[in-house]
């Protein structure tokens, strides 16, 4: 399949100033579920031989969803709050 390359860490937008650990875990869980579905759709599109424009649009959607999850992770790492906090 090829070599795996590590991508540089992106500068993610910070979590909203009024965000709590409980809310961040909730957002991460829902974001992960949505991202999982989008990734599944992407795999199905690739398996079906979808047109490149459709595949790239799906990748763009996935990228936006991952960035939102990344913001939650950045916030949660700073707070060190466990998932049980939610």
C-alpha positions in Angstrom: 0.0 0.0 0.0 3.0 2.3 0.4 4.9 4.1 3.1 3.1 5.7 6.0 4.1 9.3 6.4 3.5 11.4 9.5 1.8 14.7 8.8 2.7 17.8 10.7 0.4 18.7 13.5 -2.0 21.4 12.4 -2.7 24.6 14.3 -6.2 23.8 15.4 -8.6 26.4 16.5 -9.1 26.6 20.3 -12.2 25.3 22.0 -14.8 28.0 22.8 -13.8 29.9 26.0 -16.9 28.7 27.8 -16.3 25.0 27.0 -16.1 22.6 29.8 -14.5 19.1 30.0 -18.0 17.6 30.1 -19.1 19.4 26.9 -15.8 18.7 25.2 -16.1 15.0 25.8 -19.7 15.1 24.5 -18.6 17.0 21.4 -15.7 14.5 20.8 -18.0 11.5 21.1 -20.6 12.9 18.7 -17.9 14.1 16.3 -16.2 10.7 16.4 -19.5 9.0 15.5 -20.1 11.4 12.6 -16.6 11.1 11.4 -16.8 7.3 11.6 -19.9 7.4 9.3 -18.2 9.8 6.9 -15.2 7.5 6.7 -17.5 4.5 6.0 -19.2 6.5 3.2 -15.8 7.3 1.8 -14.7 3.7 1.7 -18.0 2.7 0.0 -17.4 5.4 -2.6 -13.9 4.2 -3.3 -15.2 0.6 -3.5 -17.9 1.7 -5.9 -15.5 3.6 -8.1 -17.1 7.0 -7.5 -15.9 10.0 -9.6 -12.8 11.7 -8.2 -14.7 15.0 -7.6 -17.2 13.2 -5.3 -14.4 11.4 -3.5 -12.5 14.6 -2.9 -15.6 16.4 -1.7 -16.1 13.5 0.8 -12.5 13.9 1.9 -13.0 17.6 2.4 -16.0 16.9 4.7 -14.0 14.3 6.6 -11.1 16.8 7.1 -13.4 19.4 8.5 -14.9 16.9 10.9 -11.5 15.7 12.0 -10.4 19.3 12.7 -13.4 19.8 15.0 -12.5 16.6 16.9 -8.9 17.7 17.1 -9.9 21.0 18.8 -11.8 19.0 21.4 -8.7 16.7 21.9 -6.4 19.7 22.3 -8.7 21.2 24.9 -9.1 17.9 26.8 -5.3 17.3 26.8 -4.9 20.7 28.5 -7.5 20.0 31.1 -6.4 16.3 31.7 -10.1 15.5 32.4 -10.9 11.7 32.0 -13.8 10.5 29.8 -15.6 9.6 32.9 -15.9 13.3 33.6 -18.7 13.4 31.1 
